[in-house]
Amino acid sequence: MGDRPLTVFGRLVRERGWGYARFSREFRKVCVELRLDDVTPQRKQFDRWRTGQIKGVPRAEACEALEGMFPGWTAEQLLALAEPSLVATADAPLARTEQEPEHTSETGANVLLEEDEMKRRTLIRGLVVGTTLGITESALEVMAAARQRMDLALESSAIGPATLERWETTAYEYAHAYQTVPPHRLLADVLADFTEVERLLEQRQPIRYRRRLCRVAAQLAAMAGIFASALGAHREARGWFHTGRLAASEAGDNQLEGALTVRSAIVSLYYGTPASAHEQAARARHILGDTVGPATTRGLLVEARALARMGRGDEALPLLRQAEDAFGRLTAEDRDDPSFGHTERQFLWHLGNAWTHLGRTEDAWQVQRRALDLYPPTEYLDPTLIRLDRATCLAQSGEPEEAYRSATQALTCLPDEHRTGMVMKYAIDFSRAAGHAQLPAGREFAELLRA
């Protein structure tokens, strides 16, 4: 089996010296961390993953667990045959690891650790004698040296407090630029900053610094996902939100983890299915628990909007009432942050979207007007989506010609660089819902979409 070509996954598990038993334990841990069903593969499937003897890719849960085990790789990449130089590996030691029982190396390491520990304890017992203080000077020196080594390990850092504080403001700067600067410009900068934070995390950091850096990484991943979604790259956006959830979990920030789950649900709402969006938003509510915050209000509105699109209005209405109550309890700081908080104008446009899909055009119209009044003229994305929702309301009210004219105006007033994939997807969805494409205004709108 050693001569058989390996997949990237096969190279990675060989590099770690993992046999099937160790891999299964690690895989189950990831399933628990990601709140997935236990989809650990059988031994035969594990061997097929290693050697590429499979067709297609495993089911979604298994792919998500695989990507959680090996961050930076997609399931398709992991299960593709590896180039010889793709994963740096020392062949001889790895081959030896595969031939030996998996527990052998672990048992040997444990024996060495136990021997070292016994030596240390014997040394301390030999130094501690019946003196007046109960401990000798030599023993105190040994203790002090051990303590100082630990202090050094915990305090040594490749980053200073001021630099860390600067990184913690970076994501918020992107958040405030999002509505005014085209997302393709911001995305390049976010990726550059994310790479720098990744390098810092690869270096030794005090635990408290590492957690803060993980939180910064989660926030930057969130911004990358938001920009990718705006540009229409919905699959890549979901990948970034998944990476962000891993970093948020490492930071111990369940509110941020829940917020990233909500963001992934929003992508499903725009590009996937309402059922998938509803499922993810419900999962976010479980992660967030009883704490009320911006992610709670966003999540409740996503659930309600998804249910409205599924024709389950009776279930959506209580969620809208809960969202309004939760929004009323947000702090002023939460309402000032457009990406990790929930501003009033965003809340109103999400609420108006729910009323639109519930067919309550009068309620939608009032909320949309209030939302548009709050957006400054320099912000483009959300106001355009709101105007397309208003066009949908006109179509629902029996005014398709006026609806198409309103939608055309919304797009033509938008600068070219802001006509992103999300806006165009939203416009196409409007045209499908409005019908009456044979009308002159409908044909004009279809021509605008083609252009």
C-alpha positions in Angstrom: 0.0 0.0 0.0 3.0 2.3 0.5 3.5 2.6 -3.3 -0.1 3.5 -4.0 -0.7 7.2 -4.9 -2.1 9.2 -2.0 -4.6 12.0 -1.9 -3.8 15.3 -0.1 -5.7 13.9 2.8 -3.6 10.7 2.7 -0.4 12.8 2.8 -1.6 14.9 5.7 -2.7 11.9 7.9 0.6 10.2 7.0 2.5 13.3 8.0 0.9 13.2 11.4 1.5 9.5 11.8 -2.2 8.8 12.2 -3.6 5.4 11.7 -7.3 4.8 11.4 -7.9 4.6 15.2 -6.2 8.0 15.9 -7.9 9.6 12.9 -11.3 8.4 14.1 -10.8 9.9 17.5 -9.8 13.3 16.0 -12.7 13.2 13.5 -15.2 12.6 16.3 -13.8 15.5 18.2 -14.3 17.8 15.2 -17.9 16.5 14.8 -18.6 17.4 18.4 -17.0 20.9 18.1 -18.9 21.7 14.9 -22.2 20.2 16.4 -22.4 17.7 13.6 -23.8 14.2 13.7 -21.1 11.5 14.1 -20.3 10.7 10.5 -16.9 9.0 11.2 -16.1 6.9 8.1 -15.5 3.1 8.4 -12.0 1.8 7.9 -12.6 1.0 4.2 -13.9 4.5 3.5 -10.9 5.9 5.3 -8.6 3.9 3.0 -10.5 5.1 0.0 -10.1 8.7 1.1 -6.4 8.2 1.5 -5.9 6.7 -2.0 -8.5 8.5 -4.0 -10.6 5.4 -4.8 -13.9 7.3 -4.5 -16.3 9.0 -6.9 -17.3 12.6 -6.1 -17.1 13.8 -2.5 -18.7 12.6 0.7 -21.9 14.0 2.1 -22.0 17.6 3.4 -21.5 16.8 7.1 -18.4 14.7 6.4 -17.0 17.4 4.1 -17.5 20.0 6.8 -15.8 17.8 9.4 -12.8 17.2 7.1 -12.4 20.9 6.4 -12.6 21.5 10.2 -9.8 19.0 10.7 -7.6 20.5 8.0 -8.2 24.3 7.9 -7.3 25.9 4.6 -8.3 22.9 2.5 -11.6 22.2 0.9 -13.0 18.7 0.8 -12.4 18.5 -3.0 -8.8 19.5 -2.5 -8.2 17.0 0.3 -9.6 14.1 -1.6 -7.7 14.9 -4.8 -4.5 13.1 -5.6 -1.5 15.0 -4.2 1.5 16.2 -6.2 4.7 14.7 -4.8 5.8 18.1 -3.4 2.4 19.3 -2.2 2.8 18.2 1.4 6.4 18.2 2.8 6.9 14.7 4.3 9.9 12.6 5.3 9.1 9.3 3.6 11.1 7.0 5.7 9.8 7.9 9.2 6.3 8.1 7.9 6.5 4.7 6.2 7.8 3.3 9.5 4.9 4.9 11.4 2.4 3.2 9.2 4.0 -0.2 9.6 4.1 0.0 13.4 0.9 -0.3 15.5 -0.5 3.2 16.1 -0.3 2.9 19.9 3.4 2.1 19.8 4.8 5.6 19.4 2.2 7.1 21.8 3.1 4.5 24.4 6.8 5.1 24.0 6.3 8.9 24.4 4.2 8.3 27.5 6.9 6.1 29.1 9.5 8.8 28.5 7.3 11.5 30.0 6.6 9.3 33.0 10.4 8.7 33.5 11.1 12.4 33.3 8.4 13.2 35.8 9.8 10.5 38.2 13.3 12.0 37.9 11.9 15.5 38.7 10.0 14.2 41.7 12.9 12.2 43.0 15.1 15.3 42.7 12.7 17.5 44.6 12.2 14.8 47.4 16.0 14.6 47.7 16.3 18.3 48.1 13.4 18.7 50.6 14.7 17.7 54.0 13.8 18.3 57.6 15.1 21.8 57.9 13.5 24.6 59.9 11.7 25.8 56.8 10.9 22.3 55.6 12.7 23.0 52.3 16.3 23.5 51.3 17.8 26.4 49.3 18.6 24.0 46.5 15.0 22.9 46.3 13.9 26.6 46.3 16.2 27.2 43.3 14.8 24.3 41.4 11.2 25.5 42.1 12.1 29.1 41.1 13.7 28.0 37.9 10.6 25.9 37.0 8.3 28.9 37.8 10.5 31.3 35.8 10.5 29.1 32.7 6.7 28.9 32.8 6.5 32.7 33.2 8.7 33.1 30.2 6.6 30.7 28.2 3.4 32.4 29.1 4.6 36.0 28.7 6.8 35.7 25.6 5.1 37.2 22.6 5.8 38.3 19.0 3.3 41.1 19.4 3.0 44.0 21.7 -0.2 45.3 23.4 -0.4 48.4 21.3 -0.1 46.4 18.1 -2.7 43.9 19.3 -5.1 46.8 20.1 -4.6 48.1 16.6 -5.5 44.7 15.1 -8.7 44.7 17.2 -9.9 47.9 15.5 -9.1 46.7 12.0 -12.3 44.7 11.4 -14.4 47.6 12.6 -12.8 49.9 10.1 -13.7 47.5 7.3 -17.2 47.2 8.6 -17.8 51.0 8.4 -16.3 51.2 4.9 -18.4 48.3 3.6 -21.4 50.2 2.4 -19.4 53.0 0.7 -16.3 51.3 -0.8 -16.8 48.6 -3.5 -16.3 45.2 -1.9 -13.7 44.0 -4.4 -11.4 46.7 -3.2 -11.9 45.9 0.5 -11.5 42.2 -0.1 -7.9 42.4 -1.2 -7.0 44.4 1.9 -8.8 42.0 4.2 -7.0 39.0 2.8 -3.6 40.8 3.3 -4.5 41.6 6.9 -5.8 38.1 7.5 -2.5 36.6 6.3 -0.6 38.8 8.7 -2.7 37.7 11.7 -2.3 34.0 10.5 1.5 34.5 10.7 1.2 35.9 14.2 -0.9 32.9 15.3 1.8 30.6 14.0 4.3 32.2 16.5 4.4 31.7 20.2 1.9 34.0 22.0 0.7 34.2 25.6 -2.6 32.4 25.9 -4.5 35.7 26.5 -3.0 37.2 23.4 -3.7 34.1 21.3 -7.4 34.3 22.2 -7.5 37.9 21.2 -5.8 37.2 18.0 -8.2 34.3 17.3 -11.0 36.8 17.8 -9.4 39.2 15.3 -9.0 36.3 12.8 -12.7 35.4 13.2 -13.7 39.0 12.6 -11.5 39.4 9.5 -12.8 36.0 8.2 -16.4 37.4 8.7 -15.5 40.5 6.7 -14.0 38.4 3.9 -17.1 36.3 3.8 -19.4 39.3 3.7 -17.4 40.8 0.8 -17.3 37.5 -1.1 -21.1 37.2 -0.7 -21.6 40.7 -2.0 -19.6 39.8 -5.0 -21.6 36.7 -5.7 -19.0 34.1 -4.5 -21.4 32.5 -2.1 -19.6 29.2 -1.8 -16.3 30.9 -0.9 -18.3 33.1 1.5 -19.6 30.1 3.4 -16.0 28.8 3.6 -14.8 32.0 5.2 -17.7 32.0 7.7 -16.8 28.4 8.6 -13.1 29.5 9.2 -14.4 32.4 11.3 -16.5 30.0 13.4 -13.4 27.9 14.1 -11.4 31.0 15.1 -14.3 32.3 17.3 -14.6 28.9 19.0 -10.8 29.0 19.7 -11.2 32.4 21.2 -14.1 31.2 23.4 -16.5 33.8 21.9 -19.8 32.1 21.4 -21.5 35.4 20.5 -19.1 35.8 17.6 -19.4 32.2 16.6 -23.2 32.6 16.6 -22.9 35.8 14.5 -20.9 34.0 11.9 -23.5 31.2 11.8 -26.1 33.8 11.2 -24.0 35.3 8.4 -23.8 31.9 6.7 -27.6 31.6 7.0 -28.0 35.0 5.2 -25.9 33.6 2.3 -28.3 30.7 2.1 -31.2 33.1 2.2 -29.9 35.0 -0.9 -28.2 32.2 -2.8 -29.5 28.9 -1.5 -32.8 27.8 -0.1 -35.0 29.3 2.6 -35.1 25.9 4.4 -31.3 25.8 4.6 -31.3 29.5 5.9 -33.9 28.6 8.5 -32.0 25.6 9.7 -28.7 27.5 10.1 -30.4 30.5 11.8 -32.0 28.1 14.3 -28.6 26.5 14.9 -27.2 30.0 15.6 -29.9 30.6 18.2 -28.8 27.4 20.0 -25.2 28.7 20.0 -26.1 32.2 21.2 -28.2 30.9 24.1 -30.2 33.3 26.2 -27.8 36.2 25.8 -29.5 39.0 23.8 -27.2 40.8 21.3 -27.0 41.9 17.7 -26.5 38.4 16.4 -29.8 37.4 18.2 -31.8 40.1 16.4 -30.2 39.3 13.0 -30.8 35.6 13.5 -34.4 36.0 14.5 -35.0 38.1 11.4 -33.3 35.6 9.1 -35.5 32.8 10.5 -38.6 34.9 10.0 -37.6 35.9 6.5 -36.9 32.3 5.6 -40.2 31.2 7.0 -42.0 34.0 5.1 -40.4 32.8 1.8 -41.6 29.2 2.7 -45.2 30.4 3.1 -45.1 29.8 6.9 -46.2 33.2 7.9 -47.9 32.1 11.2 -44.5 30.9 12.4 -42.7 34.0 11.2 -44.8 36.6 13.0 -43.8 35.5 16.6 -40.2 35.7 15.6 -40.6 39.2 14.2 -42.1 40.3 17.6 -39.2 38.7 19.4 -36.7 40.4 17.1 -38.3 43.8 17.7 -38.2 43.2 21.5 -34.5 42.1 21.3 -33.5 45.0 19.2 -35.0 47.4 21.7 -32.5 46.0 24.3 -29.4 46.5 22.2 -26.8 49.0 23.4 -25.9 52.2 21.6 -22.5 50.6 20.7 -24.3 47.6 19.1 -26.5 49.9 17.0 -23.5 51.8 15.7 -21.6 48.7 14.2 -22.9 47.7 10.8 -21.2 44.3 10.7 -20.8 42.9 14.2 -23.7 45.0 15.6 -27.1 45.7 14.1 -27.9 49.3 13.1 -31.4 50.7 13.2 -31.4 51.2 9.4 -30.3 47.6 8.8 -32.9 46.3 11.3 -35.7 48.2 9.5 -34.7 46.9 6.0 -34.6 43.3 7.2 -37.9 43.8 8.9 -39.3 45.4 5.7 -38.0 42.4 3.7 -39.9 40.0 6.0 -43.1 42.1 5.5 -42.6 42.0 1.8 -42.4 38.2 1.6 -45.4 38.0 3.9 -47.4 40.0 1.4 -48.1 42.8 3.9 -47.1 45.6 1.5 -48.5 48.5 3.7 -46.4 47.4 6.6 -43.4 46.9 4.4 -43.8 50.2 2.6 -43.8 52.2 5.9 -40.7 50.4 7.3 -38.8 50.7 4.0 -39.4 54.4 3.9 -38.1 54.8 7.5 -35.0 52.7 6.6 -34.2 54.7 3.5 -34.4 58.0 5.5 -31.7 56.7 7.8 -29.2 55.7 5.0 -26.7 58.4 4.0 -26.4 59.1 0.2 -22.9 57.6 0.3 -24.2 54.1 1.1 -25.3 52.0 -1.9 -25.8 48.3 -1.3 -28.6 48.1 1.3 -30.6 51.1 -0.1 -30.6 49.4 -3.6 -31.9 46.1 -2.1 -34.6 48.0 -0.2 -35.7 49.8 -3.4 -35.9 46.4 -5.1 -38.1 45.2 -2.2 -40.3 48.2 -2.8 -40.6 47.3 -6.4 -41.7 43.8 -5.3 -44.4 45.4 -3.2 -45.7 47.4 -6.2 -45.9 44.2 -8.2 -47.8 42.5 -5.4 -50.2 45.4 -5.3 -51.1 45.0 -9.0 -48.8 47.6 -10.5 -46.2 45.6 -12.5 -45.4 48.4 -14.9 -44.6 50.8 -12.1 -42.7 48.0 -10.3 -40.4 47.5 -13.3 -39.8 51.2 -13.7 -38.9 51.5 -10.0 -36.5 48.5 -10.2 -34.9 50.0 -13.3 -34.3 53.3 -11.6 -32.8 51.5 -8.5 -30.2 49.8 -10.8 -29.4 52.7 -13.1 -28.8 55.0 -10.1 -26.2 52.6 -8.8 -22.6 53.2 -9.8 -21.2 50.4 -12.0 -18.6 49.2 -9.5 -21.4 48.6 -6.9 -23.5 46.4 -9.2 -22.2 43.3 -7.6 -23.3 39.7 -7.8 -25.6 40.1 -4.8 -27.4 43.1 -6.3 -27.9 41.4 -9.7 -29.1 38.2 -8.0 -31.6 40.2 -6.0 -32.7 42.0 -9.2 -33.2 38.7 -11.1 -35.3 37.3 -8.2 -37.4 40.4 -8.3 -38.1 40.0 -12.0 -39.1 36.4 -11.5 -41.5 37.3 -8.7 -43.0 40.3 -10.6 -43.9 38.4 -13.8 -45.5 40.3 -16.7 -42.1 40.3 -18.5 -43.9 41.0 -21.8 -44.7 44.6 -20.6 -42.5 47.3 -22.2 -41.1 48.2 -18.8 -40.4 44.4 -18.2 -38.6 44.1 -21.5 -36.5 47.2 -20.7 -35.6 45.8 -17.3 -34.6 42.4 -18.8 -32.4 44.3 -21.3 -30.8 46.2 -18.4 -30.0 42.8 -16.6 -28.4 41.4 -19.8 -26.3 44.5 -20.2 
